[in-house]
Amino acid sequence: MDMKAFKMDGLGNDFVIIDNRQKINDLSKEEIIKICDRNFIGCDQLIFIEKDRTSDARLKFFNSNGGETGACGNGTRCVAELISKEKNDKIIILNTLSGNLKSEILGNNLVTTEIGQAKNQWNEIPMLKESNTLNLNIKIDDINKNQHYGGTAVNVGNPHVIFFVDNIDDFDIAKIGPKIENHKMFPEKCNVTIAKVINKNLIKVKVWERGAGLTKACGTAACATTFAGSLNNLTEKNTNIEFETGRLSIFIDEKNSIHMKGPVSDIKEISIKL
């Protein structure tokens, strides 16, 4: 099978995008895993664009383990840029499992997407039993074997746990991430962020994405971290989230809806032979 596709990224968080609006490419879980494999094409997530009556298109996101995921902020921004060029429109509405997400194309490869309201009730995360989502009191160890207790749980279309620490370089996200992702408290697993508040408008982060592993950037993690920072009175509602590859600007409006602004790459057309 020979398929045309697109390759894009947001701050290094990369995607293979397959347009299913004209011709349906029905891929198996194994084929999705193969496309995401860095030894083949390679990406953090595979995105299908599908026809939709209520929006410009419907999106389906799959992690590199072949499992479908609910929301992907950077992926939504990338597809919004792609469809904007096709429709010559600055406002793009995309249907996801999290509902219709509105994006605004700002030019110069900058896109803002409204992710919507975060949830923080234990059953909305979801969690196995009633818990204090502001402080889950989960233990993580730093590289010097010092113990740290914390974790704020937030759902922004997918579940996140954010640990605010004094120095993120003291924590090995590659070791901590999979342990928390697969913790029995989270029946649908979770994304994991280690975060350091630099000031009221800047948080530095490292992210482990459920089903994908280490990622250079994660849009929903940036949204969840800003919301968690605000909940814990650590930051303002207008905050920059700094990844190793750059920053995303997050803004929580008066309706508590979260907006994410950041860069997307140029669009690269690729051919996939399966």
N, C-alpha and C positions, 0 to 999 in steps of 0.2 A: 504493500500500500504506500502510495506517494501522496503526502499531504502538504498543502501550503499553510504556513503559520507565521506568527510574528513573535519577535523576541523584544521585550522591554524590561526596564527596571526602574525602581524608585529608590534612590540612595543605595544601589547595589542589591536591593531586595528584588530578585529577578523572576520573570515569568515567561512561560511559553503560552501564547494566546492562539486558540484555534477558533475560527469563525464558522459556526454551524448554522448560520442563517439561510444559506443557499443549499449547501450539501451537508447532510448529517454525517459526521465522523463519529461512529459509535465505538469508543475504545474500551477495552477491558482494563481491569485494575492493574494487571501485569504490564500492559502497554503504557499506561499512565506512569507507572513506576520506572519503566525503561526510559521514557522521554525525560523524566525528571533526573535521571541518573547523570552525574557529572562526567561519567565516562562515555556517555552517548551525546545527548543535547545538553541537558543540565539546567535545572531551575529550582527555585524554592516552591513554587506553585504552578500548576497547570490551570489555565482559565479557558472555559468554553463560553463563546458568545452565542446566544440563542435569540430567536424572535420573541417579541413580547408585545401584547396589545396595549398595555397600560404605561409603557415606557419606551425609551429608545432601544433597549435590548435587555435581555435577562442574562445574568452571569452565574456560572457554576464554577466553584473553586475546588481544586483537589490538591492536597498536600503531597509531598514527595513519597509518602508511604502508600499512596493510592486512595486514601480516605478523603471523603468530601468534607469541607469545612464551611462554616457559616458566613464569615466575613473576612475580607482582606482589603484594608484601606489603601495600601499602595497599589494593589492590583486594580482596584476600582478606579483610582486616579489615572493609571496607565491606560485602561480601556476607554475612559472618558476622553483622554487626549486623542486616542486612535479614532473614535467615532466622531469626535468634533471635526476632525479633518475631512472625514467622509461626508458629514452633513453640513459642514460650514456653519456650525452653530456653537455659541459660547456656553450655553447651558445644556448639560446632558443629564438625563435621568436614567439610572440603571437599576433594574430590579435584582435583588439578591435575597438570600434567606433571611436577611435582616430587614427586608422591606425595600422600598424605593429610595435610592440614595442619589441626592442631587449634587452634581459637580459643576464648578465654574472654571472655565479655561481662561487663565489670566495672561497667557502669552509668554514667550521666552521659556517654554517648557515648564511653566509653573501652573499647578492645578490645585484647587481647593475642593474638598469633598465634605459634605455634612454627613457625619456618621450616625447622628441621632442621640437619644438619651442613653446614658449608662444605667445599668441595674446593679444593685449591691445587696439585695436580700439573699439569704443563704439558698433558698429554693430557686432563685433566678440565675445563680451562677452556672450550673447547679452544684450543690454540695449534698453529701450523703445524709447529713443530719443538721439540725439547727446549730448555727455557729455564729460567733462574733466576727463578721466579715471585715470589720475595720482592723482587727488584730487577731489573726488566726492562731497566733502563738506557736507557729511551726518552727522547729529548730533547723538552722543551717549552720554549717561549720565553715570558717574561713581557712585559708591555706596554712595558717599557723595553729590550726585546731582550736581556735577560740569559737565559742558558741554564740550564735545570734538568734534571738527569737522574734518572730513577727510575721508579716505577710498580710496584705490587704487584698481582698478578693473583689473583682469587678467584672461584669459582663458587658462588652460593647459589641455584641453580635457573636462573640466567642468568649470563653472564660479566661481570665487572667489573674495571676497572683503577683503582687509587686512587693518586693522587700526593699525598704529604705535603709541604707547602710552608710557608714562614714567614709569608706573607701572601696569602690567597686573592684579595684585591682586586687584586693585581698580575697576575692571570692571567685572560684572556678565555676563559671556558669555551665561549662560542659559536663561537670560532675553533678552539680546541684540541679540543673534543669530537668534531666530525665527522672530523677528521684521525685521531684515535686509534680512533674507532669503526670506521672503514673501513681501518685499517692492515692490511697483508697478513699480519701475524703472527696475526690473529684471523679464521679462516675463517667463524665464525658472528657476526662483529662483536662489539662489546662496549659496555657502559655505562662512562662515564668520570666520575670524581669528583676534584675538587680539594679537598683537606682541610687544615685547620690545627688542630693539637692545642692547645687552650686550656689544658687541664690533664688529669690522668690519667683524669678522668671526663667530659670534654666535648670534642667535636670539632665544628668549624664546617665546613660543606661547601657546595659548588656542584656540581650534577649535570647531566650530559648523558646522556639515555637513548637507547639504540639504537632506531632506528625511530620515535622520538617527539620527539627534540630536547630543548631546554631544558625542565626540569620544576621546579615549585615544591618538590616533595618526592618522594622515591623510597624506599620501604620496603626493598627488597632492597639498594639502595646503602648505606643506613644499617647494615644487617646486615653487608655486605661490608666497610665502612669500620671497624666495630668489630673484626671478625675480623682485618683487616689491621693495625690499630693494636696489637692484642694480639700478633700474630705478630712485629711489629717492636719489641716491648717499649716502645711509646710510651704505651699506655693500659691501664687495667684491663679486666676482662671484663664490667664493668657500666658502661655508658657512655651519655651523652646525645649524640645527634647533632642539631646545630642547623642548620635550614634558615632561609631568610628568613621563612618563615611560621610557624615554631614548631619544637618538638622531638619526636623519637621517642626512647624509652628502649629500649636494647638490652642484653640480658643473655645471656651464654654460660654454660650450666650445666656441671655436672661431667662430663656425657657429650659435651661440646662441641656441644650442640644450641643453636641461636640462637633467642631469644625477642624479639619486638618488641611494644612497648606504645605506643599513641598514640591521639589523638582521631580520630573519624570525624564527618562532618556528619550533619545530619538527612536523612531520605529524602524526595526530591522526585519525585513522579510526573510523567512527561512523556508527550507523544504525538508520535510521529515520522511524518511524512508523506513517503514516498519516491515 
